[in-house]
């Protein structure tokens, strides 16, 4: 099993939800976050005064899927979400040892 943490621009969330649904991901957790990467933010002018805006709004989507589904999701995200500009986001991939469904005690892929 793989855990995917996908950090994207908020306006790309609906497209990502569709990708996860099409790939039969069993669930997802969505968190609104703030951050910056290589671009380090941007200069913003408000009423004649310049401000450095270095924390940009992002959305982090976490899901746990089998390894073959993870590669399918990654491929679709790279193809459909990418704009080729700074701030498109990142995908973090973790190897997941086990999962337990609290209600039934099921373990492994059946717990998803």
URNORSUL-V361576 format. One record per residue. N is the residue number from 1. RES is the residue in one small letter. PHI is phi in radians with two decimals (NA if undefined). OMEGA is omega as a letter, one per 20 degrees, with the letter a starting at -180 (* if undefined). D_LAST is the distance of its C-alpha to the last C-alpha in Angstrom with 1 decimal. Layout:
# URNORSUL-V361576
n=<N;N>
res=<RES;RES>
phi=<PHI;PHI>
omega=<OMEGA;OMEGA>
d_last=<D_LAST;D_LAST>
This chain:
# URNORSUL-V361576
n=<1;2;3;4;5;6;7;8;9;10;11;12;13;14;15;16;17;18;19;20;21;22;23;24;25;26;27;28;29;30;31;32;33;34;35;36;37;38;39;40;41;42;43;44;45;46;47;48;49;50;51;52;53;54;55;56;57;58;59;60;61;62;63;64;65;66;67;68;69;70;71;72;73;74;75;76;77;78;79;80;81;82;83;84;85;86;87;88;89;90;91;92;93;94;95;96;97;98;99;100;101;102;103;104;105;106;107;108;109;110;111;112>
res=<x;x;x;x;x;x;x;x;x;x;x;x;x;x;x;x;x;x;x;x;x;x;x;x;x;x;x;x;x;x;x;x;x;x;x;x;x;x;x;x;x;x;x;x;x;x;x;x;x;x;x;x;x;x;x;x;x;x;x;x;x;x;x;x;x;x;x;x;x;x;x;x;x;x;x;x;x;x;x;x;x;x;x;x;x;x;x;x;x;x;x;x;x;x;x;x;x;x;x;x;x;x;x;x;x;x;x;x;x;x;x;x>
phi=<NA;-2.17;-1.83;-1.88;-1.95;-1.98;-1.83;-2.41;-1.23;-0.98;-1.26;-1.68;-1.08;-1.09;-1.12;-1.20;-1.06;-1.14;-1.04;-1.12;-1.14;-1.10;-1.59;1.08;-1.20;-1.32;-3.09;-2.70;-2.12;-2.07;-2.27;-1.42;-2.30;-2.23;-3.13;-2.59;-2.17;-1.08;-1.30;1.04;1.58;-2.68;-1.53;-2.19;-1.88;-2.24;0.90;1.46;-1.90;-1.50;-2.21;-1.57;-1.82;-1.97;-1.93;-1.80;-1.21;-2.39;-2.19;-1.89;-1.98;-1.99;-2.60;-2.11;-2.49;-1.23;-1.07;-1.21;-1.19;-1.03;-1.13;-1.14;-1.10;-1.04;-1.05;-1.18;-1.11;-1.08;-1.40;-1.75;-1.64;-1.14;-1.91;1.47;-1.97;-1.01;1.55;-1.09;2.07;-2.55;-2.12;-1.85;-2.07;-2.12;-1.40;-1.86;-1.27;-2.81;-2.46;-2.27;-1.46;-1.11;-1.05;-1.95;1.45;-1.06;-2.21;1.33;-1.03;-1.23;-1.38;-1.34>
omega=<r;r;r;r;a;a;a;r;a;a;r;a;a;r;r;r;r;r;a;r;r;a;r;r;a;r;r;r;a;r;r;a;r;r;r;r;a;a;r;r;a;r;r;r;r;a;r;a;r;r;r;r;a;r;a;r;r;r;r;r;r;r;r;a;r;a;a;r;r;r;r;r;a;r;r;r;r;a;a;a;a;r;a;a;r;r;r;r;a;r;r;a;r;r;a;a;a;r;a;r;a;a;a;a;r;a;r;a;r;r;a;*>
d_last=<9.9;11.5;11.5;13.8;16.2;18.3;21.6;23.6;26.5;25.7;27.3;24.8;21.8;22.1;22.4;19.2;17.3;18.7;17.8;14.1;14.4;16.6;14.3;11.4;9.1;6.3;7.8;10.5;12.9;16.6;19.5;23.1;24.9;28.4;29.5;31.7;31.7;34.6;36.4;36.9;37.2;40.2;43.5;43.8;47.2;47.5;51.0;52.6;50.8;48.3;45.0;42.6;39.1;36.8;33.6;32.0;29.2;25.9;22.3;19.4;16.0;13.0;9.8;7.6;7.9;9.8;13.4;15.0;13.2;13.9;17.6;17.7;16.5;19.0;21.7;21.4;21.5;24.5;26.2;25.6;25.3;28.0;31.5;33.1;34.3;33.7;30.7;28.3;25.7;23.7;20.4;19.3;17.2;15.9;14.9;12.0;13.0;10.2;7.4;8.1;7.3;10.9;11.9;11.5;11.4;8.9;8.4;7.4;5.5;5.4;3.8;0.0>
